Amino acid sequence: MAGRNGPDNLTIASIVAAVILNFIFMSLELLIGEIVFTALMLYAMFRMLSRNIVKRRAENARFMEFFSPIKEWFGQKIIQIKSSKTHKFFKCPGCKNTLRVPRGKGKVHITCPKCGQRFDGKT
Ligand SMILES: [Zn+2]
C-alpha cells in the first residue's frame, strides 16, 4: 500500500455500514440493498487505493470529529453495564460528569472531583 491511503476509520466504517445495510435490505427483500452495498464497497476501495492522502486524511478527520463522541458514549455505557453489579453511577448536577460509586454503602455524600459540587446519593 505504498503511496496509498490504506484502510482508515472512515473506510472501515463504510465497509461496516455496507454489511449492516445489506443485511437490513436483504431481510426486507429490497433490491436497492445490492446497489447500496456495491456503492459503499467501491467507496471503501477508492479510499484505500487513493493516492491523494492529504484529502483522504482530512475527510477521515472530519468523520472522526463527528464519530468520536458517539464512540465514547457507547464505551461509557459498556463500562457502566459491565460494572453495574459492583458500582452505581451518578450524574453530577453541576457539570453533568458521570461519577462511579461502589454499591452497598447506603447513603453517601458525593463530591464531584471535576467541579467540587456536593450531593447525596443512595448506593
Ligand atoms: Zn461536577
Backbone and ligand atoms as CSV (ligand in chain L), in Angstrom:
chain,resi,resn,atom,element,x,y,z
A,1,MET,N,N,0.831,-1.210,0.000
A,1,MET,CA,C,0.000,0.000,0.000
A,1,MET,C,C,0.868,1.264,0.000
A,2,ALA,N,N,2.093,1.180,-0.497
A,2,ALA,CA,C,2.966,2.349,-0.521
A,2,ALA,C,C,2.365,3.443,-1.401
A,3,GLY,N,N,2.294,4.651,-0.849
A,3,GLY,CA,C,1.745,5.775,-1.610
A,3,GLY,C,C,0.239,5.820,-1.655
A,4,ARG,N,N,-0.399,4.856,-1.014
A,4,ARG,CA,C,-1.871,4.799,-0.997
A,4,ARG,C,C,-2.374,5.157,0.395
A,5,ASN,N,N,-3.657,5.530,0.457
A,5,ASN,CA,C,-4.250,5.915,1.742
A,5,ASN,C,C,-4.351,4.725,2.697
A,6,GLY,N,N,-4.723,3.560,2.194
A,6,GLY,CA,C,-4.882,2.368,3.035
A,6,GLY,C,C,-6.157,2.443,3.862
A,7,PRO,N,N,-6.427,1.417,4.690
A,7,PRO,CA,C,-7.662,1.437,5.472
A,7,PRO,C,C,-7.575,2.421,6.645
A,8,ASP,N,N,-8.543,3.307,6.755
A,8,ASP,CA,C,-8.630,4.208,7.914
A,8,ASP,C,C,-10.030,4.065,8.531
A,9,ASN,N,N,-10.326,4.901,9.534
A,9,ASN,CA,C,-11.601,4.765,10.251
A,9,ASN,C,C,-12.813,4.889,9.327
A,10,LEU,N,N,-12.754,5.883,8.422
A,10,LEU,CA,C,-13.897,6.114,7.524
A,10,LEU,C,C,-14.069,4.954,6.549
A,11,THR,N,N,-12.964,4.378,6.088
A,11,THR,CA,C,-13.017,3.227,5.187
A,11,THR,C,C,-13.669,2.044,5.898
A,12,ILE,N,N,-13.219,1.777,7.115
A,12,ILE,CA,C,-13.759,0.652,7.886
A,12,ILE,C,C,-15.237,0.892,8.189
A,13,ALA,N,N,-15.589,2.143,8.542
A,13,ALA,CA,C,-16.994,2.478,8.806
A,13,ALA,C,C,-17.845,2.254,7.565
A,14,SER,N,N,-17.318,2.563,6.381
A,14,SER,CA,C,-18.046,2.343,5.126
A,14,SER,C,C,-18.320,0.861,4.911
A,15,ILE,N,N,-17.306,0.027,5.185
A,15,ILE,CA,C,-17.453,-1.423,4.999
A,15,ILE,C,C,-18.471,-1.977,5.999
A,16,VAL,N,N,-18.371,-1.530,7.263
A,16,VAL,CA,C,-19.313,-1.990,8.294
A,16,VAL,C,C,-20.735,-1.557,7.929
A,17,ALA,N,N,-20.888,-0.292,7.486
A,17,ALA,CA,C,-22.210,0.210,7.075
A,17,ALA,C,C,-22.738,-0.585,5.898
A,18,ALA,N,N,-21.854,-0.931,4.940
A,18,ALA,CA,C,-22.268,-1.715,3.767
A,18,ALA,C,C,-22.827,-3.066,4.196
A,19,VAL,N,N,-22.125,-3.738,5.112
A,19,VAL,CA,C,-22.543,-5.072,5.564
A,19,VAL,C,C,-23.864,-4.981,6.342
A,20,ILE,N,N,-23.968,-4.013,7.263
A,20,ILE,CA,C,-25.178,-3.869,8.084
A,20,ILE,C,C,-26.380,-3.501,7.206
A,21,LEU,N,N,-26.202,-2.490,6.318
A,21,LEU,CA,C,-27.308,-2.067,5.453
A,21,LEU,C,C,-27.717,-3.189,4.505
A,22,ASN,N,N,-26.728,-3.933,4.000
A,22,ASN,CA,C,-27.031,-5.061,3.115
A,22,ASN,C,C,-27.889,-6.088,3.844
A,23,PHE,N,N,-27.545,-6.354,5.090
A,23,PHE,CA,C,-28.302,-7.307,5.901
A,23,PHE,C,C,-29.740,-6.816,6.107
A,24,ILE,N,N,-29.890,-5.517,6.420
A,24,ILE,CA,C,-31.219,-4.940,6.644
A,24,ILE,C,C,-32.046,-5.001,5.356
A,25,PHE,N,N,-31.447,-4.533,4.243
A,25,PHE,CA,C,-32.178,-4.526,2.966
A,25,PHE,C,C,-32.527,-5.943,2.517
A,26,MET,N,N,-31.614,-6.907,2.765
A,26,MET,CA,C,-31.891,-8.284,2.370
A,26,MET,C,C,-33.060,-8.852,3.160
A,27,SER,N,N,-33.089,-8.544,4.468
A,27,SER,CA,C,-34.187,-9.066,5.294
A,27,SER,C,C,-35.520,-8.423,4.911
A,28,LEU,N,N,-35.464,-7.211,4.339
A,28,LEU,CA,C,-36.682,-6.547,3.870
A,28,LEU,C,C,-36.976,-6.884,2.405
A,29,GLU,N,N,-36.093,-7.719,1.803
A,29,GLU,CA,C,-36.210,-8.132,0.405
A,29,GLU,C,C,-36.263,-6.937,-0.543
A,30,LEU,N,N,-35.438,-5.918,-0.243
A,30,LEU,CA,C,-35.350,-4.745,-1.118
A,30,LEU,C,C,-34.097,-4.868,-1.978
A,31,LEU,N,N,-34.273,-4.743,-3.287
A,31,LEU,CA,C,-33.158,-4.914,-4.212
A,31,LEU,C,C,-32.170,-3.756,-4.162
A,32,ILE,N,N,-32.589,-2.615,-3.619
A,32,ILE,CA,C,-31.694,-1.457,-3.518
A,32,ILE,C,C,-30.472,-1.777,-2.645
A,33,GLY,N,N,-30.598,-2.797,-1.805
A,33,GLY,CA,C,-29.510,-3.213,-0.927
A,33,GLY,C,C,-28.226,-3.505,-1.683
A,34,GLU,N,N,-28.352,-4.189,-2.836
A,34,GLU,CA,C,-27.175,-4.535,-3.649
A,34,GLU,C,C,-26.478,-3.287,-4.171
A,35,ILE,N,N,-27.282,-2.299,-4.570
A,35,ILE,CA,C,-26.722,-1.046,-5.101
A,35,ILE,C,C,-25.986,-0.304,-3.988
A,36,VAL,N,N,-26.644,-0.197,-2.805
A,36,VAL,CA,C,-26.045,0.496,-1.656
A,36,VAL,C,C,-24.768,-0.225,-1.232
A,37,PHE,N,N,-24.834,-1.559,-1.163
A,37,PHE,CA,C,-23.677,-2.369,-0.760
A,37,PHE,C,C,-22.515,-2.146,-1.726
A,38,THR,N,N,-22.800,-2.240,-3.019
A,38,THR,CA,C,-21.755,-2.071,-4.038
A,38,THR,C,C,-21.166,-0.665,-3.977
A,39,ALA,N,N,-22.025,0.347,-3.845
A,39,ALA,CA,C,-21.566,1.740,-3.799
A,39,ALA,C,C,-20.642,1.970,-2.602
A,40,LEU,N,N,-21.052,1.490,-1.434
A,40,LEU,CA,C,-20.235,1.675,-0.221
A,40,LEU,C,C,-18.913,0.910,-0.304
A,41,MET,N,N,-18.950,-0.304,-0.884
A,41,MET,CA,C,-17.720,-1.093,-1.022
A,41,MET,C,C,-16.777,-0.436,-2.026
A,42,LEU,N,N,-17.323,0.107,-3.104
A,42,LEU,CA,C,-16.493,0.809,-4.090
A,42,LEU,C,C,-15.877,2.059,-3.465
A,43,TYR,N,N,-16.669,2.755,-2.636
A,43,TYR,CA,C,-16.168,3.943,-1.947
A,43,TYR,C,C,-15.008,3.559,-1.014
A,44,ALA,N,N,-15.160,2.442,-0.304
A,44,ALA,CA,C,-14.112,1.958,0.602
A,44,ALA,C,C,-12.843,1.611,-0.185
A,45,MET,N,N,-13.017,0.952,-1.336
A,45,MET,CA,C,-11.876,0.593,-2.193
A,45,MET,C,C,-11.176,1.853,-2.703
A,46,PHE,N,N,-12.006,2.810,-3.148
A,46,PHE,CA,C,-11.463,4.081,-3.649
A,46,PHE,C,C,-10.630,4.766,-2.571
A,47,ARG,N,N,-11.138,4.781,-1.337
A,47,ARG,CA,C,-10.429,5.426,-0.233
A,47,ARG,C,C,-9.096,4.717,0.053
A,48,MET,N,N,-9.128,3.381,0.056
A,48,MET,CA,C,-7.923,2.613,0.381
A,48,MET,C,C,-6.848,2.793,-0.685
A,49,LEU,N,N,-7.258,2.856,-1.954
A,49,LEU,CA,C,-6.296,2.913,-3.058
A,49,LEU,C,C,-5.952,4.336,-3.476
A,50,SER,N,N,-6.627,5.320,-2.870
A,50,SER,CA,C,-6.409,6.714,-3.252
A,50,SER,C,C,-4.971,7.157,-2.983
A,51,ARG,N,N,-4.415,7.932,-3.928
A,51,ARG,CA,C,-3.069,8.472,-3.749
A,51,ARG,C,C,-3.129,9.877,-3.137
A,52,ASN,N,N,-4.331,10.459,-3.107
A,52,ASN,CA,C,-4.496,11.806,-2.533
A,52,ASN,C,C,-4.669,11.684,-1.015
A,53,ILE,N,N,-3.573,11.347,-0.351
A,53,ILE,CA,C,-3.603,11.029,1.082
A,53,ILE,C,C,-4.030,12.241,1.912
A,54,VAL,N,N,-3.590,13.436,1.527
A,54,VAL,CA,C,-3.919,14.653,2.281
A,54,VAL,C,C,-5.439,14.844,2.347
A,55,LYS,N,N,-6.092,14.698,1.199
A,55,LYS,CA,C,-7.551,14.887,1.135
A,55,LYS,C,C,-8.278,13.783,1.915
A,56,ARG,N,N,-7.811,12.523,1.781
A,56,ARG,CA,C,-8.458,11.395,2.480
A,56,ARG,C,C,-8.283,11.546,3.995
A,57,ARG,N,N,-7.123,12.024,4.432
A,57,ARG,CA,C,-6.894,12.209,5.874
A,57,ARG,C,C,-7.800,13.300,6.426
A,58,ALA,N,N,-8.002,14.373,5.631
A,58,ALA,CA,C,-8.892,15.466,6.053
A,58,ALA,C,C,-10.328,14.960,6.177
A,59,GLU,N,N,-10.756,14.125,5.224
A,59,GLU,CA,C,-12.107,13.537,5.273
A,59,GLU,C,C,-12.256,12.649,6.508
A,60,ASN,N,N,-11.199,11.851,6.752
A,60,ASN,CA,C,-11.228,10.953,7.908
A,60,ASN,C,C,-11.280,11.749,9.221
A,61,ALA,N,N,-10.535,12.853,9.282
A,61,ALA,CA,C,-10.525,13.694,10.491
A,61,ALA,C,C,-11.916,14.287,10.736
A,62,ARG,N,N,-12.574,14.733,9.650
A,62,ARG,CA,C,-13.935,15.285,9.787
A,62,ARG,C,C,-14.897,14.207,10.274
A,63,PHE,N,N,-14.728,12.992,9.733
A,63,PHE,CA,C,-15.578,11.871,10.149
A,63,PHE,C,C,-15.363,11.559,11.630
A,64,MET,N,N,-14.107,11.530,12.084
A,64,MET,CA,C,-13.804,11.209,13.477
A,64,MET,C,C,-14.304,12.297,14.432
A,65,GLU,N,N,-14.317,13.546,13.955
A,65,GLU,CA,C,-14.844,14.644,14.767
A,65,GLU,C,C,-16.320,14.394,15.111
A,66,PHE,N,N,-17.032,13.823,14.134
A,66,PHE,CA,C,-18.440,13.515,14.313
A,66,PHE,C,C,-18.625,12.198,15.066
A,67,PHE,N,N,-17.750,11.211,14.775
A,67,PHE,CA,C,-17.954,9.860,15.286
A,67,PHE,C,C,-17.380,9.637,16.688
A,68,SER,N,N,-16.307,10.343,17.051
A,68,SER,CA,C,-15.652,10.124,18.340
A,68,SER,C,C,-16.587,10.261,19.552
A,69,PRO,N,N,-17.438,11.327,19.629
A,69,PRO,CA,C,-18.344,11.422,20.783
A,69,PRO,C,C,-19.316,10.248,20.875
A,70,ILE,N,N,-19.755,9.721,19.723
A,70,ILE,CA,C,-20.673,8.572,19.693
A,70,ILE,C,C,-19.951,7.338,20.226
A,71,LYS,N,N,-18.721,7.150,19.752
A,71,LYS,CA,C,-17.919,6.005,20.184
A,71,LYS,C,C,-17.663,6.072,21.692
A,72,GLU,N,N,-17.328,7.277,22.167
A,72,GLU,CA,C,-17.054,7.487,23.589
A,72,GLU,C,C,-18.291,7.189,24.433
A,73,TRP,N,N,-19.468,7.660,23.960
A,73,TRP,CA,C,-20.726,7.445,24.674
A,73,TRP,C,C,-21.002,5.950,24.815
A,74,PHE,N,N,-20.832,5.187,23.706
A,74,PHE,CA,C,-21.057,3.741,23.751
A,74,PHE,C,C,-20.056,3.059,24.672
A,75,GLY,N,N,-18.802,3.514,24.641
A,75,GLY,CA,C,-17.766,2.961,25.508
A,75,GLY,C,C,-18.127,3.129,26.977
A,76,GLN,N,N,-18.632,4.341,27.318
A,76,GLN,CA,C,-19.067,4.633,28.693
A,76,GLN,C,C,-20.220,3.723,29.104
A,77,LYS,N,N,-21.192,3.533,28.198
A,77,LYS,CA,C,-22.356,2.696,28.504
A,77,LYS,C,C,-21.928,1.256,28.750
A,78,ILE,N,N,-20.968,0.764,27.955
A,78,ILE,CA,C,-20.486,-0.610,28.112
A,78,ILE,C,C,-19.804,-0.771,29.479
A,79,ILE,N,N,-18.993,0.220,29.867
A,79,ILE,CA,C,-18.325,0.187,31.176
A,79,ILE,C,C,-19.389,0.164,32.285
A,80,GLN,N,N,-20.429,1.008,32.141
A,80,GLN,CA,C,-21.491,1.081,33.155
A,80,GLN,C,C,-22.225,-0.249,33.286
A,81,ILE,N,N,-22.515,-0.887,32.147
A,81,ILE,CA,C,-23.227,-2.162,32.173
A,81,ILE,C,C,-22.348,-3.242,32.802
A,82,LYS,N,N,-21.068,-3.272,32.421
A,82,LYS,CA,C,-20.129,-4.281,32.931
A,82,LYS,C,C,-19.947,-4.184,34.443
A,83,SER,N,N,-19.908,-2.948,34.978
A,83,SER,CA,C,-19.656,-2.795,36.410
A,83,SER,C,C,-20.915,-2.418,37.193
A,84,SER,N,N,-22.090,-2.653,36.614
A,84,SER,CA,C,-23.337,-2.256,37.281
A,84,SER,C,C,-23.616,-3.083,38.541
A,85,LYS,N,N,-23.000,-4.266,38.662
A,85,LYS,CA,C,-23.225,-5.095,39.853
A,85,LYS,C,C,-22.403,-4.599,41.031
A,86,THR,N,N,-21.258,-4.003,40.767
A,86,THR,CA,C,-20.357,-3.574,41.839
A,86,THR,C,C,-20.387,-2.070,42.092
A,87,HIS,N,N,-20.839,-1.297,41.095
A,87,HIS,CA,C,-20.818,0.159,41.233
A,87,HIS,C,C,-22.139,0.779,40.794
A,88,LYS,N,N,-22.404,1.953,41.343
A,88,LYS,CA,C,-23.572,2.714,40.913
A,88,LYS,C,C,-23.065,4.015,40.305
A,89,PHE,N,N,-23.767,4.478,39.284
A,89,PHE,CA,C,-23.320,5.672,38.562
A,89,PHE,C,C,-24.262,6.844,38.827
A,90,PHE,N,N,-23.661,7.992,39.088
A,90,PHE,CA,C,-24.423,9.221,39.327
A,90,PHE,C,C,-23.975,10.280,38.338
A,91,LYS,N,N,-24.906,11.165,38.034
A,91,LYS,CA,C,-24.558,12.290,37.176
A,91,LYS,C,C,-24.438,13.518,38.066
A,92,CYS,N,N,-23.313,14.209,37.977
A,92,CYS,CA,C,-23.108,15.415,38.782
A,92,CYS,C,C,-24.115,16.488,38.352
A,93,PRO,N,N,-24.860,17.057,39.316
A,93,PRO,CA,C,-25.822,18.105,38.944
A,93,PRO,C,C,-25.145,19.399,38.485
A,94,GLY,N,N,-23.877,19.549,38.835
A,94,GLY,CA,C,-23.157,20.768,38.448
A,94,GLY,C,C,-22.619,20.733,37.030
A,95,CYS,N,N,-21.834,19.665,36.722
A,95,CYS,CA,C,-21.138,19.644,35.423
A,95,CYS,C,C,-21.568,18.483,34.536
A,96,LYS,N,N,-22.532,17.667,34.990
A,96,LYS,CA,C,-23.048,16.520,34.209
A,96,LYS,C,C,-22.004,15.408,34.021
A,97,ASN,N,N,-20.931,15.466,34.808
A,97,ASN,CA,C,-19.914,14.431,34.768
A,97,ASN,C,C,-20.481,13.144,35.374
A,98,THR,N,N,-20.123,11.982,34.835
A,98,THR,CA,C,-20.588,10.712,35.381
A,98,THR,C,C,-19.616,10.252,36.463
A,99,LEU,N,N,-20.181,9.939,37.649
A,99,LEU,CA,C,-19.356,9.521,38.785
A,99,LEU,C,C,-19.700,8.094,39.167
A,100,ARG,N,N,-18.665,7.320,39.519
A,100,ARG,CA,C,-18.831,5.919,39.866
A,100,ARG,C,C,-18.618,5.737,41.364
A,101,VAL,N,N,-19.599,5.125,42.031
A,101,VAL,CA,C,-19.539,4.912,43.479
A,101,VAL,C,C,-19.761,3.418,43.744
A,102,PRO,N,N,-18.964,2.802,44.676
A,102,PRO,CA,C,-19.179,1.376,44.979
A,102,PRO,C,C,-20.577,1.138,45.564
A,103,ARG,N,N,-21.181,0.035,45.227
A,103,ARG,CA,C,-22.518,-0.303,45.726
A,103,ARG,C,C,-22.455,-0.775,47.183
A,104,GLY,N,N,-23.614,-0.766,47.862
A,104,GLY,CA,C,-23.743,-1.318,49.206
A,104,GLY,C,C,-23.180,-0.449,50.308
A,105,LYS,N,N,-23.050,0.844,50.095
A,105,LYS,CA,C,-22.520,1.749,51.124
A,105,LYS,C,C,-23.643,2.579,51.769
A,106,GLY,N,N,-24.871,2.341,51.382
A,106,GLY,CA,C,-26.007,3.110,51.917
A,106,GLY,C,C,-26.033,4.515,51.356
A,107,LYS,N,N,-26.449,5.461,52.230
A,107,LYS,CA,C,-26.493,6.858,51.785
A,107,LYS,C,C,-25.092,7.456,51.817
A,108,VAL,N,N,-24.680,8.076,50.764
A,108,VAL,CA,C,-23.329,8.651,50.707
A,108,VAL,C,C,-23.372,10.105,50.261
A,109,HIS,N,N,-22.385,10.853,50.753
A,109,HIS,CA,C,-22.189,12.226,50.295
A,109,HIS,C,C,-21.139,12.164,49.181
A,110,ILE,N,N,-21.509,12.616,48.035
A,110,ILE,CA,C,-20.610,12.534,46.878
A,110,ILE,C,C,-20.070,13.922,46.551
A,111,THR,N,N,-18.766,13.996,46.367
A,111,THR,CA,C,-18.131,15.239,45.914
A,111,THR,C,C,-17.569,15.012,44.524
A,112,CYS,N,N,-18.006,15.817,43.592
A,112,CYS,CA,C,-17.532,15.687,42.208
A,112,CYS,C,C,-16.061,16.103,42.136
A,113,PRO,N,N,-15.189,15.209,41.631
A,113,PRO,CA,C,-13.766,15.569,41.553
A,113,PRO,C,C,-13.465,16.630,40.491
A,114,LYS,N,N,-14.420,16.822,39.588
A,114,LYS,CA,C,-14.172,17.743,38.475
A,114,LYS,C,C,-14.523,19.184,38.853
A,115,CYS,N,N,-15.726,19.358,39.488
A,115,CYS,CA,C,-16.168,20.732,39.767
A,115,CYS,C,C,-16.351,21.008,41.260
A,116,GLY,N,N,-16.230,19.960,42.117
A,116,GLY,CA,C,-16.335,20.159,43.553
A,116,GLY,C,C,-17.753,20.212,44.091
A,117,GLN,N,N,-18.748,20.045,43.246
A,117,GLN,CA,C,-20.161,20.045,43.657
A,117,GLN,C,C,-20.422,18.860,44.594
A,118,ARG,N,N,-21.188,19.120,45.698
A,118,ARG,CA,C,-21.523,18.053,46.642
A,118,ARG,C,C,-22.999,17.711,46.500
A,119,PHE,N,N,-23.296,16.415,46.537
A,119,PHE,CA,C,-24.686,15.971,46.508
A,119,PHE,C,C,-24.775,14.596,47.191
A,120,ASP,N,N,-26.008,14.196,47.563
A,120,ASP,CA,C,-26.229,12.916,48.230
A,120,ASP,C,C,-26.692,11.870,47.241
A,121,GLY,N,N,-26.324,10.633,47.543
A,121,GLY,CA,C,-26.763,9.529,46.695
A,121,GLY,C,C,-26.955,8.275,47.528
A,122,LYS,N,N,-27.772,7.357,47.031
A,122,LYS,CA,C,-28.011,6.100,47.737
A,122,LYS,C,C,-27.415,4.980,46.886
A,123,THR,N,N,-26.506,4.196,47.481
A,123,THR,CA,C,-25.852,3.147,46.681
A,123,THR,C,C,-26.488,1.793,46.922
L,1,ZN,ZN,ZN,-19.255,18.088,38.699
